Amino acid sequence: MNYAFEQTVKMIAGWDSITQLPALLADEGFQRPLIVCDQSVVQLGLLERIEKLLQQQNIPAAVFDKVQPDPPADIIDEGAAFCASHCCDCIIAVGGGSTIDTAKGINLLRFNPGKILDYTKEGAVSKPTSGLICIPTTAGTGSELSMGMIVTNTETSQKLALHAYGEFAIVDPALTATMPASLTVNTGLDVFSHAFEAYTSLASNPMADAVCEKVMAEVFEWLPVAKNEPDNQTARQRMAVASSLGGWMLSNGCAHIGHSMAHVLGAKSHLPHGLVCSYTLPVTIETVADVLPEKVRYTGRILGVDFPKNVSPQQIGRLTAQAYRAFRDRLYDGKTCSFPIDESNIHTLAQEICKEAFAPLTPVKVDEALVVEMLKKIG
């Protein structure tokens, strides 16, 4: 059966819930974890804190701390070899989306031979995996609950999607309180993109729609608070939950053209994923309004739009996109972002976007001509 609504990750959630990690390991019989993280987790002292939690229960851990943004395939392959050499029986991912995706790739290779790019090829099949514990430190990607991951082929500068997942998640909002304002905003706007695209994709369904509507409303209300009041526990908790739910919706409704453009442009420009998504979303909103005006209207109402009577689908799209841009720009304090798109590369970019994994789930027909027009309107 192709079930429309499913969640299999076992979750622990709440302020300071990271302290339950040793109990989770003991309950599952894990004795030799691999901790996957990046250098920021090391520098913030979070790695040391987790190691102490494990040491108190006499649990030794190996550490792979070479995670990089937009996870490169060779780093995942190196991590998998490191994991095998230390005979690890589970993986603890501590960090943002890049860390969790890196850990998903390493865990996939614990159970499957070869290299991670082998599993991005058409028709590739991998065996089921287990033993991955995701501990997000950002409120954005929701990778702890999504059933996919992104890997970067550095030779071709392509971001590629494949099926990979965790088994457990510890969502501790306290871990997000150290995020700088820029990271809070970038990751938080990614949550909104996840929800809107899942809400309007060809894979959307009524069960997921209700969650997507709530996630968008939560981001609109609580992201500005989390940015301006970094120690506000309520805001951090609401955004952490919204992030996880947004990742869950990627599994149930998936993303579409907004993320396809963001993956391609992000790989070329090396800008933060959430930032790029925040610039591809307005034109995505306008594009899908022609076929899903009522969903776009609902989104506009969340963003504070008071629509006039007898408004057309095109007006719905334009007004909603304007409201989103205003919301985004307030969060970025009026700072703007641009992308290297011109007549010399726009058709090549469009062709690559059309081939991206999420593009076929767009509720309108995606072809080169459409994408070229969308790229011209990004902003």
Order of alpha helices (4+ residues) and beta strands (2+ residues): beta-alpha-beta-alpha-alpha-beta-alpha-beta-alpha-beta-beta-beta-beta-alpha-alpha-alpha-alpha-alpha-alpha-alpha-alpha-alpha
